[in-house]
Amino acid sequence: MVTSKADESPELSVVIPCYNEEAILWGAVEELHAGMLELGRSFEILISENGSKDDTRAIAEKLSRAYPEVRALQSEEPNYGKALRRGIKAARGKIILCEEIDLCDLDFHKRALAVLDADEADFVIGSKAHPDANDQRPMLRRTATQVINGMLRVLLGFKGTDTHGLKAFNRERVLETVNRCVVDKDLFASELVIRAERYHLRVVEIPIVIHEKRPPSIHLFRRVPNVLKNMARLVWVVRIRNR
């Protein structure tokens, strides 16, 4: 279900998948909303709630009533990839900014928009593994990122430093790539970046400072089976079937 809003298309759409984020959702969106107003450009914020067990859904609905720029999307299934894809496809802005509720990095928005406005790229990635990045997450989380990125390079020919997290892109140029992605859960974001490279979109990475506001809403090791399953599917579809 999507909470209806005015029909006008904004310049910017911020898409935020959310799962069990009742503790930080209101404050994070309030801060993000204030920062987006400072940019002086029309915008919308899409909260893509997915299967939360707490009050995240109710808070998202309250935010959509409190702020005309906020829209609430809902589904019953806890699935980050589907929530992100749903938000991207529902977005109306010329430029889409993919956020994480525990980051809401306005500095990334400004730097990414400068690159896109200058038409220097179609797709901008906020890389936490860039040599100039400052990743302040726990060692286990940093190691997991390195392992996944290493697997993506070896198995799928990924050329960059990071795939998961902050992104900004031209909606019109990237939407077809979104539609061709075949996996969900944690690897949807990775497939999107890899396909952007394969389809010769202009992909640019910029380093970010990352300090999460809370531990992950889903335990790291619970993600492993789905990551491995979707990695195998990606290898089959992209490497073997060349789709």
C-alpha positions as a printed Julia matrix, in Angstrom:
243×3 Matrix{Float64}:
  0.0     0.0     0.0
  1.27    3.5    -0.82
  0.07    6.57    1.01
 -1.2     8.98   -1.63
  0.31   12.42   -2.06
  0.06   15.29   -4.51
  0.68   14.49   -8.15
  3.56   16.93   -8.73
  6.87   15.28   -9.56
  9.71   16.52   -7.32
 13.3    16.95   -8.42
 14.63   14.5    -5.8
 13.34   11.26   -4.3
 14.95    9.83   -1.16
 14.21    6.1    -0.75
 14.7     4.52    2.69
 13.98    0.81    3.35
 12.96    0.34    7.0
 12.59   -2.73    9.2
 12.04   -2.53   12.99
 13.28    1.06   13.27
 10.82    2.5    15.8
 13.64    3.79   18.01
 15.22    6.09   15.41
 12.73    6.51   12.56
 11.0     9.71   13.63
 14.17   11.57   14.6
 16.09   10.41   11.53
 13.35   11.45    9.09
 12.81   14.75   10.9
 16.53   15.54   10.59
 16.64   14.37    6.97
 13.58   16.45    6.09
 15.16   19.6     7.56
 18.38   18.94    5.63
 16.53   18.39    2.36
 14.68   21.71    2.81
 18.07   23.44    3.06
 18.99   22.18   -0.42
 16.29   24.43   -1.87
 15.0    21.77   -4.28
 11.67   19.98   -4.43
 11.84   16.51   -2.92
  9.98   13.54   -1.52
 11.02   11.0     1.12
  9.74    7.45    0.63
  9.79    5.24    3.73
  9.61    1.68    2.41
  8.64   -0.29    5.5
  8.79   -4.06    5.13
  7.38   -6.54    7.61
  8.34   -4.75   10.82
  7.37   -6.36   14.14
  7.41   -3.09   16.09
  5.71    0.3    15.54
  7.77    1.27   12.47
  4.72    1.11   10.18
  2.58    3.31   12.42
  5.38    5.85   12.81
  5.91    5.95    9.04
  2.21    6.68    8.57
  2.33    9.46   11.17
  5.35   10.97    9.42
  3.48   10.92    6.1
  0.66   12.89    7.71
  3.02   15.3     9.47
  5.12   16.14    6.41
  3.64   16.56    2.9
  6.93   15.44    1.35
  6.91   12.06    3.12
  5.24    8.98    1.62
  4.83    5.63    3.39
  5.04    2.32    1.53
  4.21   -0.94    3.28
  4.54   -4.68    2.79
  4.26   -7.76    4.99
  7.58   -9.39    4.04
 10.9    -8.48    5.7
 12.96   -8.07    2.53
 15.48   -5.23    2.12
 15.93   -5.74   -1.62
 12.22   -5.76   -2.4
 11.68   -2.72   -0.21
 14.45   -0.82   -1.97
 13.21   -1.84   -5.43
  9.63   -0.88   -4.51
 10.77    2.52   -3.34
 12.81    3.15   -6.48
  9.93    2.19   -8.76
  7.47    4.33   -6.79
  9.79    7.34   -6.79
  8.82   10.29   -8.97
 11.96   12.41   -8.81
 14.41   12.94  -11.65
 17.21   11.94   -9.26
 16.85    9.11   -6.74
 18.87    8.99   -3.54
 18.97    5.59   -1.81
 19.49    6.09    1.92
 19.89    4.02    5.08
 17.83    5.1     8.08
 20.82    4.79   10.42
 22.95    7.07    8.21
 20.89    9.8     6.46
 24.09   11.35    5.13
 23.27   14.83    3.83
 26.91   15.45    2.92
 26.76   12.49    0.52
 23.58   13.93   -1.01
 25.26   17.26   -1.72
 28.4    15.72   -3.23
 26.48   13.16   -5.28
 24.08   15.8    -6.61
 27.02   17.95   -7.69
 28.33   15.02   -9.77
 24.93   14.24  -11.29
 24.05   17.9   -11.95
 27.32   18.31  -13.85
 26.41   15.2   -15.88
 29.68   13.54  -14.87
 27.94   10.25  -14.04
 24.66    8.38  -14.28
 25.16    6.55  -10.99
 27.02    7.63   -7.84
 27.97    5.2    -5.07
 28.86    6.25   -1.53
 31.68    3.83   -0.86
 32.6     2.85    2.69
 35.48    0.74    1.26
 37.04    3.56   -0.79
 40.68    4.28    0.18
 39.62    7.75    1.39
 36.52    6.56    3.28
 36.21    6.53    7.06
 34.32    3.39    8.06
 33.73    3.51   11.81
 31.65    0.33   12.03
 32.8    -2.63   14.17
 35.58   -4.79   12.74
 33.21   -7.71   12.02
 30.98   -5.5     9.85
 33.96   -4.07    7.96
 35.34   -7.57    7.37
 31.96   -8.79    6.08
 31.92   -5.94    3.55
 35.4    -6.87    2.34
 34.43  -10.55    1.99
 31.27   -9.8     0.0
 33.04   -7.33   -2.26
 35.83   -9.84   -2.84
 33.3   -12.5    -3.83
 31.58  -10.07   -6.2
 34.91   -9.28   -7.88
 35.95  -12.92   -8.3
 32.57  -14.39   -9.22
 30.91  -11.52  -11.09
 33.68   -9.27  -12.32
 32.77   -6.32  -10.09
 35.28   -3.5   -10.62
 34.51   -1.07   -7.81
 35.05   -0.96   -4.06
 31.49   -1.12   -2.68
 27.92   -1.95   -3.73
 25.74   -1.74   -0.63
 24.49    1.43    0.99
 24.24    5.02   -0.22
 23.51    5.62   -3.89
 22.29    8.41   -6.14
 21.32    8.11   -9.78
 19.4     9.54  -12.69
 16.05    7.73  -12.57
 15.39    7.71  -16.3
 18.82    6.28  -17.15
 18.87    3.6   -14.44
 15.25    2.39  -14.16
 15.61   -0.22  -16.91
 18.62   -1.63  -15.06
 16.49   -1.87  -11.89
 13.82   -3.75  -13.84
 16.33   -6.33  -15.07
 17.59   -7.29  -11.61
 16.62  -10.81  -10.52
 17.61  -11.15   -6.83
 16.34   -9.46   -3.69
 17.26   -9.47    0.02
 20.76   -8.09    0.67
 22.15   -8.66   -2.83
 19.66   -6.58   -4.82
 21.77   -3.47   -4.23
 24.9    -5.32   -5.34
 23.24   -6.64   -8.49
 22.05   -3.15   -9.36
 25.6    -1.78   -9.21
 27.08   -4.73  -11.13
 24.46   -4.43  -13.86
 25.06   -0.69  -14.07
 28.71   -1.48  -14.83
 27.8    -4.2   -17.34
 25.37   -1.92  -19.16
 28.06    0.75  -19.45
 26.39    3.35  -17.3
 28.79    5.95  -15.98
 29.4     4.83  -12.4
 31.37    7.04   -9.99
 32.34    6.24   -6.41
 32.84    8.88   -3.72
 34.2     8.12   -0.22
 31.94    8.5     2.8
 32.24    8.66    6.56
 30.05    5.98    8.09
 29.01    5.81   11.72
 25.82    3.84   12.3
 23.3     5.11   14.84
 22.4     1.61   16.03
 23.36   -2.07   15.5
 21.93   -3.77   12.38
 18.22   -4.61   12.65
 18.96   -8.14   11.36
 21.91  -10.08   12.8
 24.81  -10.39   10.37
 25.05  -14.19   10.47
 21.32  -14.62    9.82
 21.91  -13.02    6.42
 24.52  -15.53    5.25
 22.24  -18.26    3.78
 20.3   -15.78    1.63
 23.48  -14.01    0.54
 25.02  -17.3    -0.62
 21.83  -18.41   -2.37
 21.44  -15.13   -4.22
 25.16  -15.04   -5.04
 24.81  -18.43   -6.73
 21.75  -17.24   -8.63
 23.59  -14.13   -9.8
 26.53  -16.17  -11.05
 24.13  -18.4   -12.98
 22.15  -15.53  -14.53
 24.96  -13.03  -15.16
 28.02  -15.22  -15.83
 26.56  -18.38  -17.31
 23.37  -17.23  -19.04
 24.84  -13.75  -19.74
 21.58  -11.97  -18.94
